[in-house]
Amino acid sequence: MFSTGVEDPEGFSQSASSSGMEWRKKQLDKLERKFSEPAVVIDNDEDLQPMWKEMEGRVTRRRPRTVAENGGKTGRENVKKTDE
């Protein structure tokens, strides 16, 4: 077994755990920056119209998938089965 760092009593490599902690710290910092930005303030509905039109356009211009593209499946996807 090869080791890249100092072994602790549980057998985990010290450098591996520190690099994992650094990665996690970077991810948390990225999330903090994302949510610390001020939110867009909307004063009236007219300000939303371009955004709504863009979203609607993405949905209405979407090309439906064929049965062959779906692998022979039809109907709704990701519907959870119930106990009924």
PyMOL Python script that loads the backbone (N, CA, C, O; Angstrom):
from pymol import cmd

cmd.read_pdbstr("""\
ATOM      1  N   MET A   1       0.843  -1.189   0.000  1.00  0.00           N
ATOM      2  CA  MET A   1       0.000   0.000   0.000  1.00  0.00           C
ATOM      3  C   MET A   1       0.880   1.241   0.000  1.00  0.00           C
ATOM      4  O   MET A   1       1.827   1.345   0.780  1.00  0.00           O
ATOM      5  N   PHE A   2       0.560   2.177  -0.878  1.00  0.00           N
ATOM      6  CA  PHE A   2       1.330   3.408  -0.984  1.00  0.00           C
ATOM      7  C   PHE A   2       0.640   4.507  -0.208  1.00  0.00           C
ATOM      8  O   PHE A   2      -0.588   4.565  -0.150  1.00  0.00           O
ATOM      9  N   SER A   3       1.432   5.377   0.387  1.00  0.00           N
ATOM     10  CA  SER A   3       0.870   6.470   1.162  1.00  0.00           C
ATOM     11  C   SER A   3       1.478   7.777   0.677  1.00  0.00           C
ATOM     12  O   SER A   3       2.674   7.855   0.395  1.00  0.00           O
ATOM     13  N   THR A   4       0.639   8.800   0.584  1.00  0.00           N
ATOM     14  CA  THR A   4       1.136  10.102   0.148  1.00  0.00           C
ATOM     15  C   THR A   4       1.301  11.066   1.303  1.00  0.00           C
ATOM     16  O   THR A   4       1.736  12.201   1.109  1.00  0.00           O
ATOM     17  N   GLY A   5       0.962  10.632   2.490  1.00  0.00           N
ATOM     18  CA  GLY A   5       1.041  11.536   3.630  1.00  0.00           C
ATOM     19  C   GLY A   5       1.234  10.750   4.907  1.00  0.00           C
ATOM     20  O   GLY A   5       1.511   9.552   4.866  1.00  0.00           O
ATOM     21  N   VAL A   6       1.091  11.405   6.029  1.00  0.00           N
ATOM     22  CA  VAL A   6       1.252  10.795   7.330  1.00  0.00           C
ATOM     23  C   VAL A   6      -0.018  10.023   7.673  1.00  0.00           C
ATOM     24  O   VAL A   6      -1.124  10.548   7.543  1.00  0.00           O
ATOM     25  N   GLU A   7       0.143   8.778   8.109  1.00  0.00           N
ATOM     26  CA  GLU A   7      -1.014   7.955   8.463  1.00  0.00           C
ATOM     27  C   GLU A   7      -1.501   8.312   9.870  1.00  0.00           C
ATOM     28  O   GLU A   7      -0.698   8.480  10.787  1.00  0.00           O
ATOM     29  N   ASP A   8      -2.809   8.424  10.030  1.00  0.00           N
ATOM     30  CA  ASP A   8      -3.354   8.629  11.368  1.00  0.00           C
ATOM     31  C   ASP A   8      -3.825   7.273  11.906  1.00  0.00           C
ATOM     32  O   ASP A   8      -3.809   6.292  11.162  1.00  0.00           O
ATOM     33  N   PRO A   9      -4.237   7.189  13.157  1.00  0.00           N
ATOM     34  CA  PRO A   9      -4.600   5.894  13.750  1.00  0.00           C
ATOM     35  C   PRO A   9      -5.705   5.148  13.003  1.00  0.00           C
ATOM     36  O   PRO A   9      -5.715   3.917  13.017  1.00  0.00           O
ATOM     37  N   GLU A  10      -6.633   5.849  12.352  1.00  0.00           N
ATOM     38  CA  GLU A  10      -7.706   5.178  11.626  1.00  0.00           C
ATOM     39  C   GLU A  10      -7.252   4.687  10.261  1.00  0.00           C
ATOM     40  O   GLU A  10      -8.000   3.977   9.590  1.00  0.00           O
ATOM     41  N   GLY A  11      -6.047   5.045   9.833  1.00  0.00           N
ATOM     42  CA  GLY A  11      -5.521   4.590   8.562  1.00  0.00           C
ATOM     43  C   GLY A  11      -5.789   5.530   7.401  1.00  0.00           C
ATOM     44  O   GLY A  11      -5.506   5.175   6.257  1.00  0.00           O
ATOM     45  N   PHE A  12      -6.317   6.700   7.650  1.00  0.00           N
ATOM     46  CA  PHE A  12      -6.563   7.666   6.590  1.00  0.00           C
ATOM     47  C   PHE A  12      -5.323   8.502   6.367  1.00  0.00           C
ATOM     48  O   PHE A  12      -4.615   8.845   7.314  1.00  0.00           O
ATOM     49  N   SER A  13      -5.064   8.827   5.128  1.00  0.00           N
ATOM     50  CA  SER A  13      -3.910   9.641   4.795  1.00  0.00           C
ATOM     51  C   SER A  13      -4.192  11.092   5.173  1.00  0.00           C
ATOM     52  O   SER A  13      -5.263  11.619   4.871  1.00  0.00           O
ATOM     53  N   GLN A  14      -3.255  11.723   5.817  1.00  0.00           N
ATOM     54  CA  GLN A  14      -3.418  13.101   6.266  1.00  0.00           C
ATOM     55  C   GLN A  14      -3.549  14.044   5.066  1.00  0.00           C
ATOM     56  O   GLN A  14      -4.365  14.965   5.090  1.00  0.00           O
ATOM     57  N   SER A  15      -2.746  13.819   4.014  1.00  0.00           N
ATOM     58  CA  SER A  15      -2.808  14.724   2.866  1.00  0.00           C
ATOM     59  C   SER A  15      -4.111  14.556   2.097  1.00  0.00           C
ATOM     60  O   SER A  15      -4.642  15.530   1.563  1.00  0.00           O
ATOM     61  N   ALA A  16      -4.626  13.349   2.034  1.00  0.00           N
ATOM     62  CA  ALA A  16      -5.887  13.122   1.326  1.00  0.00           C
ATOM     63  C   ALA A  16      -7.031  13.820   2.038  1.00  0.00           C
ATOM     64  O   ALA A  16      -7.890  14.420   1.392  1.00  0.00           O
ATOM     65  N   SER A  17      -7.051  13.747   3.373  1.00  0.00           N
ATOM     66  CA  SER A  17      -8.142  14.388   4.090  1.00  0.00           C
ATOM     67  C   SER A  17      -8.022  15.908   4.025  1.00  0.00           C
ATOM     68  O   SER A  17      -9.038  16.601   3.981  1.00  0.00           O
ATOM     69  N   SER A  18      -6.794  16.440   4.019  1.00  0.00           N
ATOM     70  CA  SER A  18      -6.641  17.891   3.939  1.00  0.00           C
ATOM     71  C   SER A  18      -7.020  18.407   2.558  1.00  0.00           C
ATOM     72  O   SER A  18      -7.585  19.495   2.442  1.00  0.00           O
ATOM     73  N   SER A  19      -6.717  17.638   1.498  1.00  0.00           N
ATOM     74  CA  SER A  19      -7.115  18.084   0.157  1.00  0.00           C
ATOM     75  C   SER A  19      -8.632  18.011   0.013  1.00  0.00           C
ATOM     76  O   SER A  19      -9.233  18.833  -0.678  1.00  0.00           O
ATOM     77  N   GLY A  20      -9.250  17.026   0.667  1.00  0.00           N
ATOM     78  CA  GLY A  20     -10.708  16.946   0.652  1.00  0.00           C
ATOM     79  C   GLY A  20     -11.332  18.110   1.394  1.00  0.00           C
ATOM     80  O   GLY A  20     -12.362  18.642   0.982  1.00  0.00           O
ATOM     81  N   MET A  21     -10.706  18.501   2.486  1.00  0.00           N
ATOM     82  CA  MET A  21     -11.218  19.641   3.260  1.00  0.00           C
ATOM     83  C   MET A  21     -11.055  20.934   2.456  1.00  0.00           C
ATOM     84  O   MET A  21     -11.926  21.804   2.496  1.00  0.00           O
ATOM     85  N   GLU A  22      -9.946  21.060   1.729  1.00  0.00           N
ATOM     86  CA  GLU A  22      -9.734  22.253   0.898  1.00  0.00           C
ATOM     87  C   GLU A  22     -10.796  22.329  -0.196  1.00  0.00           C
ATOM     88  O   GLU A  22     -11.349  23.394  -0.468  1.00  0.00           O
ATOM     89  N   TRP A  23     -11.076  21.167  -0.827  1.00  0.00           N
ATOM     90  CA  TRP A  23     -12.086  21.136  -1.879  1.00  0.00           C
ATOM     91  C   TRP A  23     -13.442  21.546  -1.316  1.00  0.00           C
ATOM     92  O   TRP A  23     -14.154  22.342  -1.929  1.00  0.00           O
ATOM     93  N   ARG A  24     -13.805  21.003  -0.147  1.00  0.00           N
ATOM     94  CA  ARG A  24     -15.090  21.331   0.483  1.00  0.00           C
ATOM     95  C   ARG A  24     -15.161  22.808   0.834  1.00  0.00           C
ATOM     96  O   ARG A  24     -16.198  23.442   0.643  1.00  0.00           O
ATOM     97  N   LYS A  25     -14.059  23.367   1.351  1.00  0.00           N
ATOM     98  CA  LYS A  25     -14.014  24.792   1.705  1.00  0.00           C
ATOM     99  C   LYS A  25     -14.242  25.644   0.457  1.00  0.00           C
ATOM    100  O   LYS A  25     -14.977  26.630   0.506  1.00  0.00           O
ATOM    101  N   LYS A  26     -13.611  25.266  -0.669  1.00  0.00           N
ATOM    102  CA  LYS A  26     -13.797  26.008  -1.921  1.00  0.00           C
ATOM    103  C   LYS A  26     -15.252  25.951  -2.374  1.00  0.00           C
ATOM    104  O   LYS A  26     -15.811  26.956  -2.812  1.00  0.00           O
ATOM    105  N   GLN A  27     -15.869  24.759  -2.266  1.00  0.00           N
ATOM    106  CA  GLN A  27     -17.268  24.618  -2.666  1.00  0.00           C
ATOM    107  C   GLN A  27     -18.183  25.483  -1.804  1.00  0.00           C
ATOM    108  O   GLN A  27     -19.094  26.132  -2.319  1.00  0.00           O
ATOM    109  N   LEU A  28     -17.944  25.491  -0.502  1.00  0.00           N
ATOM    110  CA  LEU A  28     -18.766  26.301   0.397  1.00  0.00           C
ATOM    111  C   LEU A  28     -18.567  27.789   0.142  1.00  0.00           C
ATOM    112  O   LEU A  28     -19.526  28.559   0.183  1.00  0.00           O
ATOM    113  N   ASP A  29     -17.319  28.200  -0.123  1.00  0.00           N
ATOM    114  CA  ASP A  29     -17.054  29.606  -0.441  1.00  0.00           C
ATOM    115  C   ASP A  29     -17.775  30.013  -1.719  1.00  0.00           C
ATOM    116  O   ASP A  29     -18.319  31.114  -1.809  1.00  0.00           O
ATOM    117  N   LYS A  30     -17.778  29.112  -2.719  1.00  0.00           N
ATOM    118  CA  LYS A  30     -18.452  29.403  -3.981  1.00  0.00           C
ATOM    119  C   LYS A  30     -19.958  29.586  -3.759  1.00  0.00           C
ATOM    120  O   LYS A  30     -20.569  30.490  -4.329  1.00  0.00           O
ATOM    121  N   LEU A  31     -20.548  28.727  -2.932  1.00  0.00           N
ATOM    122  CA  LEU A  31     -21.974  28.860  -2.625  1.00  0.00           C
ATOM    123  C   LEU A  31     -22.270  30.151  -1.874  1.00  0.00           C
ATOM    124  O   LEU A  31     -23.268  30.822  -2.140  1.00  0.00           O
ATOM    125  N   GLU A  32     -21.397  30.492  -0.935  1.00  0.00           N
ATOM    126  CA  GLU A  32     -21.586  31.732  -0.174  1.00  0.00           C
ATOM    127  C   GLU A  32     -21.569  32.946  -1.090  1.00  0.00           C
ATOM    128  O   GLU A  32     -22.408  33.837  -0.961  1.00  0.00           O
ATOM    129  N   ARG A  33     -20.613  32.982  -2.018  1.00  0.00           N
ATOM    130  CA  ARG A  33     -20.529  34.105  -2.964  1.00  0.00           C
ATOM    131  C   ARG A  33     -21.792  34.176  -3.817  1.00  0.00           C
ATOM    132  O   ARG A  33     -22.306  35.260  -4.090  1.00  0.00           O
ATOM    133  N   LYS A  34     -22.285  33.014  -4.233  1.00  0.00           N
ATOM    134  CA  LYS A  34     -23.468  32.970  -5.094  1.00  0.00           C
ATOM    135  C   LYS A  34     -24.685  33.573  -4.402  1.00  0.00           C
ATOM    136  O   LYS A  34     -25.455  34.309  -5.020  1.00  0.00           O
ATOM    137  N   PHE A  35     -24.860  33.260  -3.112  1.00  0.00           N
ATOM    138  CA  PHE A  35     -26.046  33.715  -2.408  1.00  0.00           C
ATOM    139  C   PHE A  35     -25.858  35.039  -1.684  1.00  0.00           C
ATOM    140  O   PHE A  35     -26.818  35.581  -1.138  1.00  0.00           O
ATOM    141  N   SER A  36     -24.647  35.568  -1.669  1.00  0.00           N
ATOM    142  CA  SER A  36     -24.436  36.846  -1.010  1.00  0.00           C
ATOM    143  C   SER A  36     -24.656  38.019  -1.948  1.00  0.00           C
ATOM    144  O   SER A  36     -24.719  39.167  -1.507  1.00  0.00           O
ATOM    145  N   GLU A  37     -24.777  37.732  -3.261  1.00  0.00           N
ATOM    146  CA  GLU A  37     -25.040  38.797  -4.225  1.00  0.00           C
ATOM    147  C   GLU A  37     -26.448  39.336  -4.000  1.00  0.00           C
ATOM    148  O   GLU A  37     -27.364  38.571  -3.696  1.00  0.00           O
ATOM    149  N   PRO A  38     -26.626  40.645  -4.148  1.00  0.00           N
ATOM    150  CA  PRO A  38     -27.966  41.201  -3.917  1.00  0.00           C
ATOM    151  C   PRO A  38     -28.967  40.691  -4.957  1.00  0.00           C
ATOM    152  O   PRO A  38     -28.631  40.511  -6.128  1.00  0.00           O
ATOM    153  N   ALA A  39     -30.181  40.466  -4.512  1.00  0.00           N
ATOM    154  CA  ALA A  39     -31.242  39.984  -5.390  1.00  0.00           C
ATOM    155  C   ALA A  39     -31.724  41.127  -6.289  1.00  0.00           C
ATOM    156  O   ALA A  39     -31.622  42.303  -5.940  1.00  0.00           O
ATOM    157  N   VAL A  40     -32.245  40.749  -7.443  1.00  0.00           N
ATOM    158  CA  VAL A  40     -32.791  41.731  -8.370  1.00  0.00           C
ATOM    159  C   VAL A  40     -34.119  42.223  -7.826  1.00  0.00           C
ATOM    160  O   VAL A  40     -34.976  41.421  -7.453  1.00  0.00           O
ATOM    161  N   VAL A  41     -34.295  43.534  -7.780  1.00  0.00           N
ATOM    162  CA  VAL A  41     -35.539  44.112  -7.275  1.00  0.00           C
ATOM    163  C   VAL A  41     -36.439  44.426  -8.466  1.00  0.00           C
ATOM    164  O   VAL A  41     -36.043  45.135  -9.390  1.00  0.00           O
ATOM    165  N   ILE A  42     -37.647  43.890  -8.429  1.00  0.00           N
ATOM    166  CA  ILE A  42     -38.629  44.113  -9.491  1.00  0.00           C
ATOM    167  C   ILE A  42     -39.670  45.095  -8.972  1.00  0.00           C
ATOM    168  O   ILE A  42     -40.363  44.826  -7.991  1.00  0.00           O
ATOM    169  N   ASP A  43     -39.769  46.242  -9.648  1.00  0.00           N
ATOM    170  CA  ASP A  43     -40.722  47.264  -9.223  1.00  0.00           C
ATOM    171  C   ASP A  43     -42.094  47.075  -9.850  1.00  0.00           C
ATOM    172  O   ASP A  43     -43.109  47.360  -9.215  1.00  0.00           O
ATOM    173  N   ASN A  44     -42.137  46.598 -11.090  1.00  0.00           N
ATOM    174  CA  ASN A  44     -43.442  46.363 -11.708  1.00  0.00           C
ATOM    175  C   ASN A  44     -43.366  45.145 -12.626  1.00  0.00           C
ATOM    176  O   ASN A  44     -42.282  44.664 -12.956  1.00  0.00           O
ATOM    177  N   ASP A  45     -44.528  44.662 -13.028  1.00  0.00           N
ATOM    178  CA  ASP A  45     -44.603  43.443 -13.841  1.00  0.00           C
ATOM    179  C   ASP A  45     -43.975  43.614 -15.220  1.00  0.00           C
ATOM    180  O   ASP A  45     -43.524  42.639 -15.821  1.00  0.00           O
ATOM    181  N   GLU A  46     -43.942  44.827 -15.716  1.00  0.00           N
ATOM    182  CA  GLU A  46     -43.378  45.053 -17.047  1.00  0.00           C
ATOM    183  C   GLU A  46     -41.892  44.698 -17.092  1.00  0.00           C
ATOM    184  O   GLU A  46     -41.375  44.330 -18.147  1.00  0.00           O
ATOM    185  N   ASP A  47     -41.212  44.805 -15.965  1.00  0.00           N
ATOM    186  CA  ASP A  47     -39.793  44.450 -15.922  1.00  0.00           C
ATOM    187  C   ASP A  47     -39.583  42.946 -16.117  1.00  0.00           C
ATOM    188  O   ASP A  47     -38.510  42.512 -16.536  1.00  0.00           O
ATOM    189  N   LEU A  48     -40.611  42.159 -15.812  1.00  0.00           N
ATOM    190  CA  LEU A  48     -40.489  40.706 -15.918  1.00  0.00           C
ATOM    191  C   LEU A  48     -40.785  40.169 -17.312  1.00  0.00           C
ATOM    192  O   LEU A  48     -40.415  39.038 -17.628  1.00  0.00           O
ATOM    193  N   GLN A  49     -41.442  40.959 -18.146  1.00  0.00           N
ATOM    194  CA  GLN A  49     -41.886  40.458 -19.445  1.00  0.00           C
ATOM    195  C   GLN A  49     -40.764  39.849 -20.287  1.00  0.00           C
ATOM    196  O   GLN A  49     -40.969  38.765 -20.833  1.00  0.00           O
ATOM    197  N   PRO A  50     -39.597  40.471 -20.427  1.00  0.00           N
ATOM    198  CA  PRO A  50     -38.541  39.847 -21.242  1.00  0.00           C
ATOM    199  C   PRO A  50     -38.102  38.485 -20.689  1.00  0.00           C
ATOM    200  O   PRO A  50     -37.858  37.549 -21.451  1.00  0.00           O
ATOM    201  N   MET A  51     -38.005  38.386 -19.366  1.00  0.00           N
ATOM    202  CA  MET A  51     -37.612  37.122 -18.753  1.00  0.00           C
ATOM    203  C   MET A  51     -38.650  36.033 -19.027  1.00  0.00           C
ATOM    204  O   MET A  51     -38.302  34.907 -19.384  1.00  0.00           O
ATOM    205  N   TRP A  52     -39.934  36.383 -18.854  1.00  0.00           N
ATOM    206  CA  TRP A  52     -41.002  35.417 -19.082  1.00  0.00           C
ATOM    207  C   TRP A  52     -41.032  34.980 -20.539  1.00  0.00           C
ATOM    208  O   TRP A  52     -41.207  33.795 -20.824  1.00  0.00           O
ATOM    209  N   LYS A  53     -40.865  35.910 -21.454  1.00  0.00           N
ATOM    210  CA  LYS A  53     -40.890  35.573 -22.884  1.00  0.00           C
ATOM    211  C   LYS A  53     -39.737  34.632 -23.229  1.00  0.00           C
ATOM    212  O   LYS A  53     -39.908  33.704 -24.019  1.00  0.00           O
ATOM    213  N   GLU A  54     -38.581  34.865 -22.648  1.00  0.00           N
ATOM    214  CA  GLU A  54     -37.428  34.003 -22.898  1.00  0.00           C
ATOM    215  C   GLU A  54     -37.693  32.581 -22.386  1.00  0.00           C
ATOM    216  O   GLU A  54     -37.408  31.604 -23.078  1.00  0.00           O
ATOM    217  N   MET A  55     -38.240  32.473 -21.171  1.00  0.00           N
ATOM    218  CA  MET A  55     -38.538  31.151 -20.609  1.00  0.00           C
ATOM    219  C   MET A  55     -39.609  30.437 -21.432  1.00  0.00           C
ATOM    220  O   MET A  55     -39.497  29.243 -21.712  1.00  0.00           O
ATOM    221  N   GLU A  56     -40.638  31.173 -21.812  1.00  0.00           N
ATOM    222  CA  GLU A  56     -41.713  30.582 -22.597  1.00  0.00           C
ATOM    223  C   GLU A  56     -41.187  30.106 -23.949  1.00  0.00           C
ATOM    224  O   GLU A  56     -41.576  29.045 -24.436  1.00  0.00           O
ATOM    225  N   GLY A  57     -40.312  30.890 -24.541  1.00  0.00           N
ATOM    226  CA  GLY A  57     -39.731  30.522 -25.826  1.00  0.00           C
ATOM    227  C   GLY A  57     -38.935  29.233 -25.751  1.00  0.00           C
ATOM    228  O   GLY A  57     -38.978  28.421 -26.675  1.00  0.00           O
ATOM    229  N   ARG A  58     -38.212  29.041 -24.661  1.00  0.00           N
ATOM    230  CA  ARG A  58     -37.437  27.803 -24.510  1.00  0.00           C
ATOM    231  C   ARG A  58     -38.356  26.588 -24.465  1.00  0.00           C
ATOM    232  O   ARG A  58     -38.009  25.524 -24.979  1.00  0.00           O
ATOM    233  N   VAL A  59     -39.525  26.745 -23.851  1.00  0.00           N
ATOM    234  CA  VAL A  59     -40.455  25.622 -23.721  1.00  0.00           C
ATOM    235  C   VAL A  59     -41.204  25.391 -25.032  1.00  0.00           C
ATOM    236  O   VAL A  59     -41.326  24.250 -25.477  1.00  0.00           O
ATOM    237  N   THR A  60     -41.704  26.450 -25.650  1.00  0.00           N
ATOM    238  CA  THR A  60     -42.532  26.273 -26.846  1.00  0.00           C
ATOM    239  C   THR A  60     -41.708  25.890 -28.069  1.00  0.00           C
ATOM    240  O   THR A  60     -42.236  25.249 -28.978  1.00  0.00           O
ATOM    241  N   ARG A  61     -40.445  26.257 -28.120  1.00  0.00           N
ATOM    242  CA  ARG A  61     -39.596  25.886 -29.260  1.00  0.00           C
ATOM    243  C   ARG A  61     -38.951  24.515 -29.095  1.00  0.00           C
ATOM    244  O   ARG A  61     -38.270  24.039 -30.003  1.00  0.00           O
ATOM    245  N   ARG A  62     -39.158  23.876 -27.947  1.00  0.00           N
ATOM    246  CA  ARG A  62     -38.554  22.577 -27.690  1.00  0.00           C
ATOM    247  C   ARG A  62     -39.144  21.536 -28.628  1.00  0.00           C
ATOM    248  O   ARG A  62     -40.364  21.421 -28.746  1.00  0.00           O
ATOM    249  N   ARG A  63     -38.276  20.774 -29.301  1.00  0.00           N
ATOM    250  CA  ARG A  63     -38.722  19.738 -30.219  1.00  0.00           C
ATOM    251  C   ARG A  63     -39.078  18.485 -29.429  1.00  0.00           C
ATOM    252  O   ARG A  63     -38.270  18.012 -28.629  1.00  0.00           O
ATOM    253  N   PRO A  64     -40.282  17.935 -29.639  1.00  0.00           N
ATOM    254  CA  PRO A  64     -40.645  16.731 -28.906  1.00  0.00           C
ATOM    255  C   PRO A  64     -39.778  15.548 -29.351  1.00  0.00           C
ATOM    256  O   PRO A  64     -39.416  15.433 -30.522  1.00  0.00           O
ATOM    257  N   ARG A  65     -39.458  14.687 -28.409  1.00  0.00           N
ATOM    258  CA  ARG A  65     -38.643  13.516 -28.714  1.00  0.00           C
ATOM    259  C   ARG A  65     -39.509  12.416 -29.283  1.00  0.00           C
ATOM    260  O   ARG A  65     -40.668  12.253 -28.903  1.00  0.00           O
ATOM    261  N   THR A  66     -38.924  11.658 -30.207  1.00  0.00           N
ATOM    262  CA  THR A  66     -39.670  10.563 -30.817  1.00  0.00           C
ATOM    263  C   THR A  66     -39.620   9.331 -29.918  1.00  0.00           C
ATOM    264  O   THR A  66     -38.839   9.275 -28.968  1.00  0.00           O
ATOM    265  N   VAL A  67     -40.461   8.345 -30.228  1.00  0.00           N
ATOM    266  CA  VAL A  67     -40.480   7.102 -29.462  1.00  0.00           C
ATOM    267  C   VAL A  67     -39.122   6.413 -29.567  1.00  0.00           C
ATOM    268  O   VAL A  67     -38.642   5.834 -28.593  1.00  0.00           O
ATOM    269  N   ALA A  68     -38.504   6.473 -30.744  1.00  0.00           N
ATOM    270  CA  ALA A  68     -37.192   5.850 -30.936  1.00  0.00           C
ATOM    271  C   ALA A  68     -36.140   6.527 -30.053  1.00  0.00           C
ATOM    272  O   ALA A  68     -35.290   5.847 -29.479  1.00  0.00           O
ATOM    273  N   GLU A  69     -36.188   7.853 -29.939  1.00  0.00           N
ATOM    274  CA  GLU A  69     -35.233   8.583 -29.101  1.00  0.00           C
ATOM    275  C   GLU A  69     -35.429   8.259 -27.622  1.00  0.00           C
ATOM    276  O   GLU A  69     -34.476   8.288 -26.844  1.00  0.00           O
ATOM    277  N   ASN A  70     -36.661   7.952 -27.239  1.00  0.00           N
ATOM    278  CA  ASN A  70     -36.956   7.623 -25.847  1.00  0.00           C
ATOM    279  C   ASN A  70     -36.713   6.155 -25.531  1.00  0.00           C
ATOM    280  O   ASN A  70     -36.974   5.710 -24.413  1.00  0.00           O
ATOM    281  N   GLY A  71     -36.225   5.410 -26.489  1.00  0.00           N
ATOM    282  CA  GLY A  71     -35.977   3.993 -26.251  1.00  0.00           C
ATOM    283  C   GLY A  71     -37.256   3.181 -26.194  1.00  0.00           C
ATOM    284  O   GLY A  71     -37.320   2.174 -25.488  1.00  0.00           O
ATOM    285  N   GLY A  72     -38.271   3.601 -26.923  1.00  0.00           N
ATOM    286  CA  GLY A  72     -39.531   2.871 -26.955  1.00  0.00           C
ATOM    287  C   GLY A  72     -40.499   3.243 -25.850  1.00  0.00           C
ATOM    288  O   GLY A  72     -41.626   2.749 -25.823  1.00  0.00           O
ATOM    289  N   LYS A  73     -40.080   4.104 -24.941  1.00  0.00           N
ATOM    290  CA  LYS A  73     -40.954   4.489 -23.833  1.00  0.00           C
ATOM    291  C   LYS A  73     -41.844   5.648 -24.261  1.00  0.00           C
ATOM    292  O   LYS A  73     -41.428   6.529 -25.013  1.00  0.00           O
ATOM    293  N   THR A  74     -43.085   5.628 -23.763  1.00  0.00           N
ATOM    294  CA  THR A  74     -43.995   6.738 -24.018  1.00  0.00           C
ATOM    295  C   THR A  74     -44.585   7.179 -22.695  1.00  0.00           C
ATOM    296  O   THR A  74     -44.534   6.445 -21.708  1.00  0.00           O
ATOM    297  N   GLY A  75     -45.137   8.359 -22.675  1.00  0.00           N
ATOM    298  CA  GLY A  75     -45.783   8.856 -21.462  1.00  0.00           C
ATOM    299  C   GLY A  75     -44.836   9.652 -20.591  1.00  0.00           C
ATOM    300  O   GLY A  75     -43.732  10.011 -20.999  1.00  0.00           O
ATOM    301  N   ARG A  76     -45.298   9.921 -19.374  1.00  0.00           N
ATOM    302  CA  ARG A  76     -44.529  10.747 -18.449  1.00  0.00           C
ATOM    303  C   ARG A  76     -43.357   9.974 -17.883  1.00  0.00           C
ATOM    304  O   ARG A  76     -43.418   8.758 -17.703  1.00  0.00           O
ATOM    305  N   GLU A  77     -42.286  10.704 -17.603  1.00  0.00           N
ATOM    306  CA  GLU A  77     -41.094  10.100 -17.011  1.00  0.00           C
ATOM    307  C   GLU A  77     -40.941  10.598 -15.573  1.00  0.00           C
ATOM    308  O   GLU A  77     -41.499  11.627 -15.193  1.00  0.00           O
ATOM    309  N   ASN A  78     -40.183   9.853 -14.794  1.00  0.00           N
ATOM    310  CA  ASN A  78     -39.877  10.203 -13.413  1.00  0.00           C
ATOM    311  C   ASN A  78     -41.114  10.313 -12.528  1.00  0.00           C
ATOM    312  O   ASN A  78     -41.151  11.124 -11.603  1.00  0.00           O
ATOM    313  N   VAL A  79     -42.122   9.497 -12.813  1.00  0.00           N
ATOM    314  CA  VAL A  79     -43.325   9.476 -11.987  1.00  0.00           C
ATOM    315  C   VAL A  79     -43.139   8.358 -10.975  1.00  0.00           C
ATOM    316  O   VAL A  79     -42.927   7.206 -11.356  1.00  0.00           O
ATOM    317  N   LYS A  80     -43.215   8.683  -9.688  1.00  0.00           N
ATOM    318  CA  LYS A  80     -43.020   7.688  -8.644  1.00  0.00           C
ATOM    319  C   LYS A  80     -44.244   6.786  -8.541  1.00  0.00           C
ATOM    320  O   LYS A  80     -45.385   7.245  -8.600  1.00  0.00           O
ATOM    321  N   LYS A  81     -43.981   5.506  -8.386  1.00  0.00           N
ATOM    322  CA  LYS A  81     -45.090   4.562  -8.200  1.00  0.00           C
ATOM    323  C   LYS A  81     -45.583   4.678  -6.772  1.00  0.00           C
ATOM    324  O   LYS A  81     -44.799   4.857  -5.840  1.00  0.00           O
ATOM    325  N   THR A  82     -46.902   4.574  -6.614  1.00  0.00           N
ATOM    326  CA  THR A  82     -47.501   4.661  -5.288  1.00  0.00           C
ATOM    327  C   THR A  82     -47.875   3.270  -4.809  1.00  0.00           C
ATOM    328  O   THR A  82     -47.796   2.309  -5.574  1.00  0.00           O
ATOM    329  N   ASP A  83     -48.280   3.151  -3.551  1.00  0.00           N
ATOM    330  CA  ASP A  83     -48.676   1.867  -2.982  1.00  0.00           C
ATOM    331  C   ASP A  83     -50.117   1.507  -3.301  1.00  0.00           C
ATOM    332  O   ASP A  83     -50.594   0.443  -2.905  1.00  0.00           O
ATOM    333  N   GLU A  84     -50.816   2.386  -4.014  1.00  0.00           N
ATOM    334  CA  GLU A  84     -52.236   2.142  -4.308  1.00  0.00           C
ATOM    335  C   GLU A  84     -52.438   0.983  -5.246  1.00  0.00           C
ATOM    336  O   GLU A  84     -53.574   0.655  -5.587  1.00  0.00           O
TER     337      GLU A  84
END
""", "prot")
cmd.dss("prot")
cmd.show_as("cartoon", "prot")
cmd.util.cbc("prot")
cmd.orient("prot")
